[in-house]
Amino acid sequence: MIPYKIFFVKGVGIHKERLAAFELCLRDAGIEKFNLVNVSSIFPPNCEIVAKEEGLKLLSPGQVVFCVMARNETNEPNRLVSAAIGLAVPHDKNLYGYLAEHHAFGMRGEKAGEYAEDLAATMLATTLGIPFDPNQAWEEREQQYKASGLIIKTTNTVQSDEGNKDGLWTCVVAAAMFVPKPPEASL
């Protein structure tokens, strides 16, 4: 099965029970009704990025859905947690790209998102043979990657939050949700 569409979600959940916080987080993201299977981080060739609303319409409650998920949680008051998914898409749609998940403590959402995006872009750059200096700042390498003409798009989806002040579990999630091709209609 090679997914033909992908969409991105994020969410936050807070509850006294860790598992319930995760469930509320999935609800906030709109993906609680699926049986989620975490997979590694390849963006399939010829995969179309669609809006969350469109992607959700293509899935059914109870369906097994493959995803790349970043998840983090804490029950420490005011502890900053973040979860991010980075994406790097090659210019040639027939090639595969990369997704990267990042789970961090003490890192603001914007920084966690950039970090995940950097991870995905760097993995794709090494696959495509784009020369780069790993010691350069992300912004410099991002320009170099895109100037090569081999990487067309990089982006990220991130969710961060501070741990609940009363010590309840705070869970954050970011996920890339794969949509399988529908089965062919039988005759």
TORKOL-4160 file (C-alpha; in steps of 0.2 Angstrom, whole numbers, padded with zeros to 4 digits, m for minus):
187
<pt num="1" X="0000" Y="0000" Z="0000"/>
<pt num="2" X="0007" Y="0017" Z="m0005"/>
<pt num="3" X="m0003" Y="0032" Z="0001"/>
<pt num="4" X="m0008" Y="0044" Z="m0012"/>
<pt num="5" X="m0013" Y="0058" Z="0000"/>
<pt num="6" X="m0007" Y="0065" Z="0016"/>
<pt num="7" X="m0013" Y="0078" Z="0028"/>
<pt num="8" X="m0007" Y="0086" Z="0044"/>
<pt num="9" X="m0015" Y="0088" Z="0061"/>
<pt num="10" X="m0010" Y="0094" Z="0079"/>
<pt num="11" X="m0018" Y="0094" Z="0096"/>
<pt num="12" X="m0017" Y="0096" Z="0115"/>
<pt num="13" X="m0026" Y="0087" Z="0129"/>
<pt num="14" X="m0026" Y="0089" Z="0147"/>
<pt num="15" X="m0032" Y="0077" Z="0160"/>
<pt num="16" X="m0028" Y="0069" Z="0177"/>
<pt num="17" X="m0025" Y="0053" Z="0169"/>
<pt num="18" X="m0010" Y="0051" Z="0156"/>
<pt num="19" X="m0020" Y="0040" Z="0144"/>
<pt num="20" X="m0035" Y="0051" Z="0145"/>
<pt num="21" X="m0025" Y="0067" Z="0141"/>
<pt num="22" X="m0018" Y="0057" Z="0125"/>
<pt num="23" X="m0036" Y="0053" Z="0120"/>
<pt num="24" X="m0041" Y="0071" Z="0122"/>
<pt num="25" X="m0026" Y="0076" Z="0112"/>
<pt num="26" X="m0031" Y="0065" Z="0098"/>
<pt num="27" X="m0049" Y="0072" Z="0099"/>
<pt num="28" X="m0042" Y="0090" Z="0097"/>
<pt num="29" X="m0032" Y="0084" Z="0082"/>
<pt num="30" X="m0048" Y="0076" Z="0075"/>
<pt num="31" X="m0040" Y="0058" Z="0073"/>
<pt num="32" X="m0047" Y="0049" Z="0089"/>
<pt num="33" X="m0058" Y="0038" Z="0079"/>
<pt num="34" X="m0045" Y="0029" Z="0069"/>
<pt num="35" X="m0033" Y="0014" Z="0074"/>
<pt num="36" X="m0017" Y="0023" Z="0072"/>
<pt num="37" X="m0001" Y="0014" Z="0067"/>
<pt num="38" X="0016" Y="0024" Z="0068"/>
<pt num="39" X="0027" Y="0021" Z="0053"/>
<pt num="40" X="0044" Y="0028" Z="0049"/>
<pt num="41" X="0047" Y="0044" Z="0040"/>
<pt num="42" X="0046" Y="0042" Z="0021"/>
<pt num="43" X="0035" Y="0054" Z="0011"/>
<pt num="44" X="0029" Y="0043" Z="m0004"/>
<pt num="45" X="0032" Y="0048" Z="m0022"/>
<pt num="46" X="0018" Y="0057" Z="m0031"/>
<pt num="47" X="0009" Y="0059" Z="m0014"/>
<pt num="48" X="m0003" Y="0074" Z="m0013"/>
<pt num="49" X="m0004" Y="0086" Z="0002"/>
<pt num="50" X="m0022" Y="0090" Z="0006"/>
<pt num="51" X="m0031" Y="0100" Z="0019"/>
<pt num="52" X="m0036" Y="0091" Z="0036"/>
<pt num="53" X="m0054" Y="0092" Z="0032"/>
<pt num="54" X="m0052" Y="0084" Z="0015"/>
<pt num="55" X="m0041" Y="0070" Z="0022"/>
<pt num="56" X="m0053" Y="0066" Z="0036"/>
<pt num="57" X="m0067" Y="0064" Z="0023"/>
<pt num="58" X="m0057" Y="0050" Z="0015"/>
<pt num="59" X="m0056" Y="0040" Z="0031"/>
<pt num="60" X="m0068" Y="0030" Z="0041"/>
<pt num="61" X="m0070" Y="0027" Z="0059"/>
<pt num="62" X="m0061" Y="0012" Z="0065"/>
<pt num="63" X="m0050" Y="0012" Z="0050"/>
<pt num="64" X="m0032" Y="0007" Z="0052"/>
<pt num="65" X="m0022" Y="0023" Z="0047"/>
<pt num="66" X="m0004" Y="0024" Z="0045"/>
<pt num="67" X="0004" Y="0040" Z="0052"/>
<pt num="68" X="0021" Y="0048" Z="0057"/>
<pt num="69" X="0017" Y="0055" Z="0074"/>
<pt num="70" X="0027" Y="0066" Z="0087"/>
<pt num="71" X="0020" Y="0065" Z="0104"/>
<pt num="72" X="0026" Y="0073" Z="0121"/>
<pt num="73" X="0018" Y="0074" Z="0138"/>
<pt num="74" X="0021" Y="0081" Z="0155"/>
<pt num="75" X="0013" Y="0082" Z="0172"/>
<pt num="76" X="0025" Y="0095" Z="0178"/>
<pt num="77" X="0017" Y="0112" Z="0181"/>
<pt num="78" X="0023" Y="0125" Z="0168"/>
<pt num="79" X="0035" Y="0113" Z="0159"/>
<pt num="80" X="0035" Y="0117" Z="0141"/>
<pt num="81" X="0032" Y="0102" Z="0129"/>
<pt num="82" X="0032" Y="0102" Z="0110"/>
<pt num="83" X="0029" Y="0089" Z="0096"/>
<pt num="84" X="0033" Y="0093" Z="0078"/>
<pt num="85" X="0033" Y="0085" Z="0061"/>
<pt num="86" X="0045" Y="0092" Z="0048"/>
<pt num="87" X="0042" Y="0089" Z="0029"/>
<pt num="88" X="0054" Y="0090" Z="0014"/>
<pt num="89" X="0047" Y="0086" Z="m0003"/>
<pt num="90" X="0059" Y="0083" Z="m0019"/>
<pt num="91" X="0056" Y="0093" Z="m0035"/>
<pt num="92" X="0054" Y="0077" Z="m0044"/>
<pt num="93" X="0037" Y="0070" Z="m0038"/>
<pt num="94" X="0042" Y="0053" Z="m0043"/>
<pt num="95" X="0055" Y="0053" Z="m0029"/>
<pt num="96" X="0052" Y="0050" Z="m0011"/>
<pt num="97" X="0054" Y="0064" Z="0002"/>
<pt num="98" X="0056" Y="0064" Z="0021"/>
<pt num="99" X="0045" Y="0067" Z="0036"/>
<pt num="100" X="0054" Y="0069" Z="0053"/>
<pt num="101" X="0047" Y="0069" Z="0070"/>
<pt num="102" X="0053" Y="0079" Z="0085"/>
<pt num="103" X="0048" Y="0079" Z="0103"/>
<pt num="104" X="0055" Y="0092" Z="0115"/>
<pt num="105" X="0055" Y="0099" Z="0132"/>
<pt num="106" X="0059" Y="0117" Z="0135"/>
<pt num="107" X="0058" Y="0121" Z="0116"/>
<pt num="108" X="0045" Y="0134" Z="0110"/>
<pt num="109" X="0034" Y="0128" Z="0095"/>
<pt num="110" X="0042" Y="0138" Z="0082"/>
<pt num="111" X="0060" Y="0132" Z="0086"/>
<pt num="112" X="0053" Y="0114" Z="0087"/>
<pt num="113" X="0045" Y="0115" Z="0071"/>
<pt num="114" X="0060" Y="0122" Z="0062"/>
<pt num="115" X="0071" Y="0109" Z="0070"/>
<pt num="116" X="0059" Y="0095" Z="0063"/>
<pt num="117" X="0059" Y="0104" Z="0046"/>
<pt num="118" X="0078" Y="0105" Z="0046"/>
<pt num="119" X="0079" Y="0086" Z="0050"/>
<pt num="120" X="0068" Y="0081" Z="0036"/>
<pt num="121" X="0077" Y="0093" Z="0024"/>
<pt num="122" X="0094" Y="0087" Z="0029"/>
<pt num="123" X="0089" Y="0068" Z="0027"/>
<pt num="124" X="0082" Y="0072" Z="0009"/>
<pt num="125" X="0098" Y="0083" Z="0005"/>
<pt num="126" X="0109" Y="0068" Z="0009"/>
<pt num="127" X="0099" Y="0056" Z="m0001"/>
<pt num="128" X="0099" Y="0068" Z="m0016"/>
<pt num="129" X="0118" Y="0071" Z="m0014"/>
<pt num="130" X="0116" Y="0090" Z="m0011"/>
<pt num="131" X="0132" Y="0096" Z="m0003"/>
<pt num="132" X="0130" Y="0106" Z="0013"/>
<pt num="133" X="0139" Y="0111" Z="0028"/>
<pt num="134" X="0130" Y="0104" Z="0044"/>
<pt num="135" X="0137" Y="0118" Z="0054"/>
<pt num="136" X="0128" Y="0131" Z="0045"/>
<pt num="137" X="0112" Y="0138" Z="0052"/>
<pt num="138" X="0096" Y="0131" Z="0046"/>
<pt num="139" X="0091" Y="0147" Z="0037"/>
<pt num="140" X="0107" Y="0146" Z="0027"/>
<pt num="141" X="0105" Y="0127" Z="0023"/>
<pt num="142" X="0087" Y="0129" Z="0018"/>
<pt num="143" X="0091" Y="0142" Z="0005"/>
<pt num="144" X="0105" Y="0131" Z="m0001"/>
<pt num="145" X="0093" Y="0116" Z="m0002"/>
<pt num="146" X="0080" Y="0126" Z="m0012"/>
<pt num="147" X="0093" Y="0134" Z="m0023"/>
<pt num="148" X="0099" Y="0117" Z="m0029"/>
<pt num="149" X="0082" Y="0115" Z="m0038"/>
<pt num="150" X="0081" Y="0097" Z="m0031"/>
<pt num="151" X="0070" Y="0101" Z="m0015"/>
<pt num="152" X="0054" Y="0111" Z="m0019"/>
<pt num="153" X="0046" Y="0112" Z="m0002"/>
<pt num="154" X="0050" Y="0111" Z="0016"/>
<pt num="155" X="0037" Y="0115" Z="0030"/>
<pt num="156" X="0032" Y="0109" Z="0048"/>
<pt num="157" X="0017" Y="0106" Z="0059"/>
<pt num="158" X="0020" Y="0109" Z="0077"/>
<pt num="159" X="0010" Y="0109" Z="0094"/>
<pt num="160" X="0017" Y="0115" Z="0110"/>
<pt num="161" X="0010" Y="0119" Z="0127"/>
<pt num="162" X="0015" Y="0122" Z="0145"/>
<pt num="163" X="0011" Y="0109" Z="0158"/>
<pt num="164" X="m0005" Y="0112" Z="0167"/>
<pt num="165" X="m0002" Y="0123" Z="0183"/>
<pt num="166" X="m0011" Y="0110" Z="0194"/>
<pt num="167" X="0000" Y="0095" Z="0188"/>
<pt num="168" X="m0013" Y="0087" Z="0177"/>
<pt num="169" X="m0006" Y="0078" Z="0162"/>
<pt num="170" X="m0003" Y="0089" Z="0147"/>
<pt num="171" X="m0001" Y="0080" Z="0130"/>
<pt num="172" X="0004" Y="0087" Z="0113"/>
<pt num="173" X="0004" Y="0079" Z="0097"/>
<pt num="174" X="0008" Y="0083" Z="0078"/>
<pt num="175" X="0005" Y="0070" Z="0065"/>
<pt num="176" X="0006" Y="0067" Z="0046"/>
<pt num="177" X="m0009" Y="0056" Z="0042"/>
<pt num="178" X="m0008" Y="0044" Z="0026"/>
<pt num="179" X="m0023" Y="0041" Z="0016"/>
<pt num="180" X="m0023" Y="0025" Z="0006"/>
<pt num="181" X="m0030" Y="0023" Z="m0011"/>
<pt num="182" X="m0048" Y="0017" Z="m0011"/>
<pt num="183" X="m0050" Y="m0001" Z="m0017"/>
<pt num="184" X="m0056" Y="m0003" Z="m0035"/>
<pt num="185" X="m0074" Y="m0005" Z="m0036"/>
<pt num="186" X="m0078" Y="m0024" Z="m0039"/>
<pt num="187" X="m0088" Y="m0028" Z="m0055"/>
